[in-house]
Every structure is written in C-alpha cells, then in structure tokens.
Amino acid sequence: LLAWPIAILVAPLAWIYHPLAGVLFGLVIGLHINTQLGFFYHELWHQSFFKSPRTNRAFFWLISFYHLSGPQIYGIAHATHHKNVHTYRTTSRCDCPF
C-alpha cells in the first residue's frame, strides 16, 4: 500500500527532470499498482484473503476508499461478472463490441 503514495510523489519529480521518464514511470507503476489493488479487491470480496470474514470486509472497505471506488458498486458489478464466468459470453469474444 505504500507504493501508491510513493508513486504520487515520485512521478511529478520525474516529470520535472525528464518528461518521458515521468510518463513511463506513471504508466508502468500506476498500472502495476492498479492491477495489484484490483487483485486484492477481488479476493477480499470473495473473503478468501484472510481467515476472518470481518478482516476481509475491513480491508475491502479500506481498499475501496484508497482506490476511490465504491464497495456497493463493486458488489453489483462483480456479481454480474460472475454470472457470465465460464460461459460462452466470456470464452468466445465474438460478441464483444471492441
């Protein structure tokens, strides 16, 4: 969790001294942190990260606010995601609009 505040402080400094380095640093570190938070968020929603469901919920809410995403919205979107997991809609990307 400390990588995000460090990245927020380092990226502008990198941008000041070398703009391309700032952009690359922001993209690489930002994408990595976002992916890790998404993974933790997903596992915490399933309550499979810690043994205690209460601890899972507490960290789920903490990462929700840290990641600036609503836990209620994630619950709705995640349930929709799991409705389509391992079906034709997820294994065949033919009907995907992009």
LOVOTOR-94070 format. One record per residue (C-alpha): chain; x, y, z. Coordinates in nm, 3 decimals, decimal comma. Last residue first. Layout:
BEGIN
chain  px  py  pz
A  X  Y  Z
...
! end
This chain:
BEGIN
chain  px  py  pz
A  -1,437  -0,383  -2,917
A  -1,808  -0,467  -2,909
A  -1,752  -0,819  -2,767
A  -1,992  -1,065  -2,927
A  -1,711  -1,269  -3,080
A  -1,513  -1,286  -2,751
A  -1,594  -1,651  -2,702
A  -1,491  -1,776  -2,359
A  -1,658  -1,497  -2,166
A  -2,002  -1,490  -2,332
A  -1,997  -1,864  -2,399
A  -1,993  -1,926  -2,027
A  -1,706  -1,979  -1,787
A  -1,780  -1,658  -1,597
A  -2,101  -1,484  -1,706
A  -2,288  -1,461  -1,374
A  -1,955  -1,400  -1,208
A  -1,915  -1,065  -1,382
A  -2,270  -0,961  -1,291
A  -2,195  -1,036  -0,925
A  -1,878  -0,831  -0,955
A  -2,061  -0,530  -1,095
A  -2,312  -0,525  -0,809
A  -2,050  -0,578  -0,538
A  -1,821  -0,322  -0,699
A  -2,098  -0,064  -0,694
A  -2,152  -0,122  -0,322
A  -1,778  -0,101  -0,245
A  -1,750  0,237  -0,416
A  -1,419  0,310  -0,580
A  -1,159  0,568  -0,484
A  -0,876  0,310  -0,466
A  -0,799  0,404  -0,105
A  -1,171  0,419  -0,033
A  -1,235  0,074  -0,169
A  -0,901  -0,054  -0,036
A  -1,012  0,026  0,318
A  -1,362  -0,117  0,259
A  -1,219  -0,447  0,136
A  -0,965  -0,440  0,421
A  -1,246  -0,422  0,677
A  -1,455  -0,682  0,495
A  -1,166  -0,930  0,482
A  -1,088  -0,869  0,849
A  -1,451  -0,941  0,940
A  -1,452  -1,256  0,727
A  -1,156  -1,383  0,932
A  -0,926  -1,631  0,762
A  -0,775  -1,362  0,541
A  -0,763  -1,339  0,161
A  -1,056  -1,559  0,063
A  -1,339  -1,326  0,157
A  -1,467  -1,330  -0,203
A  -1,471  -0,950  -0,194
A  -1,122  -0,959  -0,040
A  -1,001  -1,166  -0,334
A  -1,134  -0,918  -0,587
A  -1,003  -0,613  -0,402
A  -0,660  -0,771  -0,362
A  -0,647  -0,842  -0,735
A  -0,773  -0,494  -0,823
A  -0,520  -0,337  -0,587
A  -0,243  -0,533  -0,759
A  -0,362  -0,431  -1,104
A  -0,388  -0,065  -1,004
A  -0,040  -0,072  -0,853
A  0,110  -0,225  -1,167
A  -0,076  0,012  -1,397
A  0,037  0,314  -1,198
A  0,397  0,194  -1,177
A  0,425  0,137  -1,551
A  0,219  0,434  -1,663
A  0,350  0,690  -1,415
A  0,710  0,583  -1,461
A  0,674  0,596  -1,838
A  0,515  0,941  -1,825
A  0,771  1,076  -1,580
A  1,060  0,925  -1,776
A  0,928  1,097  -2,089
A  0,906  1,430  -1,906
A  1,265  1,424  -1,770
A  1,351  1,643  -1,473
A  1,006  1,783  -1,397
A  0,819  1,466  -1,500
A  1,041  1,251  -1,275
A  0,958  1,482  -0,987
A  0,588  1,462  -1,071
A  0,605  1,079  -1,078
A  0,798  1,046  -0,750
A  0,539  1,183  -0,505
A  0,234  1,003  -0,644
A  0,444  0,689  -0,689
A  0,545  0,699  -0,322
A  0,182  0,741  -0,219
A  0,082  0,440  -0,433
A  0,375  0,215  -0,340
A  0,295  0,233  0,031
A  0,000  0,000  0,000
! end
